[in-house]
Amino acid sequence: MRIRNVINKILWKYREKLDSYYLVVIDRLNKSGLKRIPFRYVHSVDNYYVYIISNSDLMAIPIHRVLMIENVNGETIWSREKGCKEDF
């Protein structure tokens, strides 16, 4: 499953549980090189960008910077390397 489809599935099917998921993206300004963004801040996604609500502004993150989606337990739901977990 493509990343866009997984993000949309979480945004629409699991709308009441958005706090249970994190988007993990490459962030060059962060010491670890990664940033975990709670899904409650994810506004939408298209073929090229994930749109994040940040301080009342809409910020676009290129979709190629998304490395994985995790749940609150640290379990990987989707990753660039392995794709999507079937039963989430």
MDTraj code that builds the backbone (N, CA, C; nanometers):
import mdtraj as md
import numpy as np

residues = "MET ARG ILE ARG ASN VAL ILE ASN LYS ILE LEU TRP LYS TYR ARG GLU LYS LEU ASP SER TYR TYR LEU VAL VAL ILE ASP ARG LEU ASN LYS SER GLY LEU LYS ARG ILE PRO PHE ARG TYR VAL HIS SER VAL ASP ASN TYR TYR VAL TYR ILE ILE SER ASN SER ASP LEU MET ALA ILE PRO ILE HIS ARG VAL LEU MET ILE GLU ASN VAL ASN GLY GLU THR ILE TRP SER ARG GLU LYS GLY CYS LYS GLU ASP PHE".split()
xyz = np.array([
    [0.0849, -0.1177, 0.0000],
    [0.0000, 0.0000, 0.0000],
    [0.0894, 0.1239, 0.0000],
    [0.0534, 0.2216, -0.0778],
    [0.1310, 0.3452, -0.0862],
    [0.1108, 0.4304, 0.0384],
    [0.2138, 0.5094, 0.0695],
    [0.2109, 0.5923, 0.1903],
    [0.0891, 0.6841, 0.1923],
    [0.0562, 0.7408, 0.0792],
    [-0.0608, 0.8301, 0.0725],
    [-0.1880, 0.7574, 0.1150],
    [-0.2025, 0.6344, 0.0712],
    [-0.3217, 0.5562, 0.1053],
    [-0.3260, 0.5212, 0.2536],
    [-0.2105, 0.4905, 0.3110],
    [-0.2052, 0.4575, 0.4536],
    [-0.2398, 0.5804, 0.5376],
    [-0.1839, 0.6961, 0.5007],
    [-0.2138, 0.8199, 0.5740],
    [-0.3632, 0.8509, 0.5661],
    [-0.4203, 0.8412, 0.4472],
    [-0.5638, 0.8668, 0.4324],
    [-0.6478, 0.7666, 0.5111],
    [-0.6058, 0.6416, 0.5145],
    [-0.6803, 0.5409, 0.5918],
    [-0.6828, 0.5782, 0.7391],
    [-0.5688, 0.6201, 0.7918],
    [-0.5638, 0.6595, 0.9326],
    [-0.6475, 0.7853, 0.9556],
    [-0.6367, 0.8829, 0.8660],
    [-0.7113, 1.0083, 0.8828],
    [-0.8621, 0.9874, 0.8790],
    [-0.9096, 0.8939, 0.7986],
    [-1.0539, 0.8776, 0.7834],
    [-1.1108, 0.7597, 0.8610],
    [-1.0454, 0.6459, 0.8584],
    [-1.0998, 0.5272, 0.9251],
    [-1.0758, 0.5308, 1.0760],
    [-0.9618, 0.5844, 1.1167],
    [-0.9263, 0.5871, 1.2588],
    [-0.9278, 0.7298, 1.3136],
    [-1.0175, 0.8113, 1.2656],
    [-1.0262, 0.9526, 1.3019],
    [-1.0319, 0.9750, 1.4536],
    [-1.1020, 0.8871, 1.5247],
    [-1.1159, 0.9018, 1.6699],
    [-0.9894, 0.8596, 1.7447],
    [-0.8967, 0.7931, 1.6761],
    [-0.7756, 0.7414, 1.7401],
    [-0.6483, 0.8061, 1.6852],
    [-0.6557, 0.9280, 1.6354],
    [-0.5391, 0.9915, 1.5745],
    [-0.4221, 1.0047, 1.6712],
    [-0.4504, 1.0178, 1.8000],
    [-0.3431, 1.0291, 1.8988],
    [-0.2665, 0.8982, 1.9160],
    [-0.3140, 0.7921, 1.8531],
    [-0.2478, 0.6622, 1.8634],
    [-0.1415, 0.6405, 1.7560],
    [-0.1237, 0.7385, 1.6659],
    [-0.0313, 0.7208, 1.5535],
    [0.0647, 0.8388, 1.5424],
    [0.1842, 0.8078, 1.4916],
    [0.2881, 0.9086, 1.4682],
    [0.3436, 0.8944, 1.3276],
    [0.3690, 1.0069, 1.2659],
    [0.4375, 1.0134, 1.1381],
    [0.5847, 1.0399, 1.1683],
    [0.6749, 0.9564, 1.1208],
    [0.8180, 0.9736, 1.1455],
    [0.8814, 1.0243, 1.0165],
    [0.9393, 1.1450, 1.0238],
    [0.9957, 1.2086, 0.9056],
    [1.1430, 1.2451, 0.9278],
    [1.2145, 1.2621, 0.8179],
    [1.3524, 1.3087, 0.8237],
    [1.3503, 1.4566, 0.8579],
    [1.4289, 1.4951, 0.9590],
    [1.4380, 1.6345, 1.0025],
    [1.5851, 1.6674, 1.0253],
    [1.6439, 1.7400, 0.9341],
    [1.7868, 1.7712, 0.9429],
    [1.8221, 1.8622, 1.0593],
    [1.7253, 1.9339, 1.1115],
    [1.7519, 2.0250, 1.2229],
    [1.7515, 1.9543, 1.3580],
    [1.6949, 1.8365, 1.3630],
    [1.6888, 1.7596, 1.4864],
    [1.8177, 1.6788, 1.5024],
    [1.8658, 1.6680, 1.6231],
    [1.9917, 1.5970, 1.6500],
    [1.9884, 1.4523, 1.6013],
    [1.8772, 1.3843, 1.6210],
    [1.8664, 1.2440, 1.5803],
    [1.8449, 1.2283, 1.4298],
    [1.8055, 1.3376, 1.3628],
    [1.7773, 1.3307, 1.2200],
    [1.6353, 1.2915, 1.1886],
    [1.5571, 1.2612, 1.2941],
    [1.4179, 1.2213, 1.2766],
    [1.3267, 1.3067, 1.3629],
    [1.2019, 1.3142, 1.3217],
    [1.1011, 1.3857, 1.4010],
    [0.9733, 1.3022, 1.3997],
    [0.9140, 1.2822, 1.5172],
    [0.7862, 1.2123, 1.5308],
    [0.6756, 1.3162, 1.5421],
    [0.5830, 1.3121, 1.4485],
    [0.4724, 1.4082, 1.4459],
    [0.3439, 1.3334, 1.4794],
    [0.2744, 1.3733, 1.5873],
    [0.1458, 1.3095, 1.6183],
    [0.0467, 1.3298, 1.5031],
    [-0.0293, 1.2271, 1.4740],
    [-0.1225, 1.2328, 1.3614],
    [-0.2308, 1.3382, 1.3783],
    [-0.2561, 1.3841, 1.4989],
    [-0.3580, 1.4877, 1.5171],
    [-0.3192, 1.6168, 1.4459],
    [-0.1904, 1.6321, 1.4117],
    [-0.1436, 1.7504, 1.3390],
    [-0.1416, 1.7307, 1.1881],
    [-0.1675, 1.6099, 1.1414],
    [-0.1706, 1.5831, 0.9977],
    [-0.3047, 1.6310, 0.9432],
    [-0.2988, 1.7226, 0.8503],
    [-0.4206, 1.7794, 0.7918],
    [-0.4670, 1.6994, 0.6709],
    [-0.3741, 1.6732, 0.5776],
    [-0.4085, 1.6016, 0.4550],
    [-0.2809, 1.5556, 0.3854],
    [-0.2991, 1.4858, 0.2747],
    [-0.1869, 1.4338, 0.1970],
    [-0.2264, 1.4337, 0.0495],
    [-0.1285, 1.4577, -0.0369],
    [-0.1503, 1.4404, -0.1798],
    [-0.0348, 1.3567, -0.2341],
    [-0.0136, 1.3552, -0.3637],
    [0.0920, 1.2719, -0.4217],
    [0.2326, 1.3189, -0.3875],
    [0.2479, 1.4431, -0.3452],
    [0.3810, 1.4995, -0.3254],
    [0.4107, 1.5475, -0.1836],
    [0.3077, 1.5832, -0.1077],
    [0.3278, 1.6434, 0.0238],
    [0.2315, 1.5897, 0.1283],
    [0.2783, 1.5936, 0.2534],
    [0.1923, 1.5721, 0.3694],
    [0.1770, 1.7095, 0.4327],
    [0.0547, 1.7523, 0.4577],
    [0.0280, 1.8855, 0.5113],
    [0.0045, 1.8752, 0.6617],
    [0.0842, 1.9507, 0.7364],
    [0.0840, 1.9482, 0.8816],
    [0.0366, 2.0829, 0.9337],
    [-0.0490, 2.0813, 1.0360],
    [-0.0917, 2.2050, 1.1016],
    [0.0118, 2.2387, 1.2081],
    [0.0734, 2.3563, 1.1939],
    [0.1775, 2.3991, 1.2871],
    [0.1541, 2.5459, 1.3228],
    [0.1213, 2.5705, 1.4491],
    [0.0958, 2.7079, 1.4956],
    [-0.0050, 2.7800, 1.4072],
    [-0.1154, 2.7160, 1.3778],
    [-0.2244, 2.7702, 1.2958],
    [-0.1877, 2.7872, 1.1491],
    [-0.0691, 2.7451, 1.1093],
    [-0.0277, 2.7497, 0.9693],
    [-0.0266, 2.6088, 0.9121],
    [-0.0353, 2.5997, 0.7807],
    [-0.0271, 2.4718, 0.7135],
    [0.1130, 2.4584, 0.6547],
    [0.1850, 2.3564, 0.6978],
    [0.3219, 2.3340, 0.6540],
    [0.3232, 2.2093, 0.5652],
    [0.3949, 2.2157, 0.4526],
    [0.4036, 2.1027, 0.3608],
    [0.5364, 2.0298, 0.3801],
    [0.5291, 1.9001, 0.4034],
    [0.6481, 1.8162, 0.4146],
    [0.6501, 1.7256, 0.2914],
    [0.7598, 1.7274, 0.2155],
    [0.7661, 1.6386, 0.0983],
    [0.7460, 1.4925, 0.1394],
    [0.6676, 1.4221, 0.0625],
    [0.6305, 1.2857, 0.0988],
    [0.7510, 1.1922, 0.1010],
    [0.8561, 1.2253, 0.0271],
    [0.9741, 1.1386, 0.0276],
    [1.0514, 1.1455, 0.1601],
    [1.0183, 1.2427, 0.2459],
    [1.0820, 1.2520, 0.3775],
    [1.0134, 1.1669, 0.4841],
    [0.8986, 1.1114, 0.4520],
    [0.8287, 1.0236, 0.5470],
    [0.8985, 0.8881, 0.5470],
    [0.9480, 0.8473, 0.6632],
    [1.0174, 0.7188, 0.6753],
    [0.9262, 0.6076, 0.7222],
    [0.8374, 0.6413, 0.8174],
    [0.7493, 0.5375, 0.8700],
    [0.6314, 0.5983, 0.9445],
    [0.5357, 0.5123, 0.9740],
    [0.4230, 0.5452, 1.0598],
    [0.4264, 0.4444, 1.1737],
    [0.4198, 0.4962, 1.2955],
    [0.4224, 0.4108, 1.4152],
    [0.2958, 0.4314, 1.4959],
    [0.2618, 0.3311, 1.5778],
    [0.1550, 0.3519, 1.6747],
    [0.2178, 0.3892, 1.8083],
    [0.1368, 0.4167, 1.9094],
    [0.1885, 0.4625, 2.0390],
    [0.2739, 0.3577, 2.1096],
    [0.2604, 0.2327, 2.0713],
    [0.3397, 0.1251, 2.1310],
    [0.4768, 0.1112, 2.0636],
    [0.5047, 0.1951, 1.9633],
    [0.6316, 0.1878, 1.8922],
    [0.6324, 0.0852, 1.7800],
    [0.5173, 0.0253, 1.7537],
    [0.5058, -0.0743, 1.6470],
    [0.4948, -0.0029, 1.5125],
    [0.5708, -0.0483, 1.4149],
    [0.5701, 0.0127, 1.2819],
    [0.4474, -0.0341, 1.2038],
    [0.3684, 0.0613, 1.1574],
    [0.2494, 0.0340, 1.0765],
    [0.2859, 0.0321, 0.9285],
    [0.3708, 0.1257, 0.8880],
    [0.4191, 0.1359, 0.7506],
    [0.5625, 0.1857, 0.7552],
    [0.6469, 0.1344, 0.6660],
    [0.7825, 0.1877, 0.6523],
    [0.8245, 0.1788, 0.5064],
    [0.9199, 0.2615, 0.4699],
    [0.9694, 0.2597, 0.3325],
    [1.0298, 0.1240, 0.2975],
    [1.0935, 0.0611, 0.3930],
    [1.1606, -0.0658, 0.3684],
    [1.0644, -0.1836, 0.3584],
    [0.9659, -0.1876, 0.4481],
    [0.8808, -0.3061, 0.4581],
    [0.7404, -0.2874, 0.4050],
    [0.7004, -0.1648, 0.3755],
    [0.5646, -0.1423, 0.3297],
    [0.4679, -0.1370, 0.4467],
    [0.3447, -0.1816, 0.4211],
    [0.2369, -0.1693, 0.5192],
    [0.2118, -0.2993, 0.5918],
    [0.1842, -0.2873, 0.7206],
    [0.1418, -0.4011, 0.8005],
    [-0.0046, -0.4274, 0.7654],
    [-0.0379, -0.5487, 0.7351],
    [-0.1707, -0.5841, 0.6834],
    [-0.2847, -0.5621, 0.7819],
    [-0.2632, -0.5857, 0.9080],
    [-0.3752, -0.5919, 1.0030],
    [-0.3867, -0.4728, 1.0967],
    [-0.3453, -0.3548, 1.0560],
    [-0.3545, -0.2443, 1.1507],
    [-0.4912, -0.1818, 1.1521],
])
top = md.Topology()
chain = top.add_chain()
for i, resn in enumerate(residues, 1):
    res = top.add_residue(resn, chain, resSeq=i)
    for name in ("N", "CA", "C"):
        top.add_atom(name, md.element.get_by_symbol(name[0]), res)
traj = md.Trajectory(xyz[None], top)
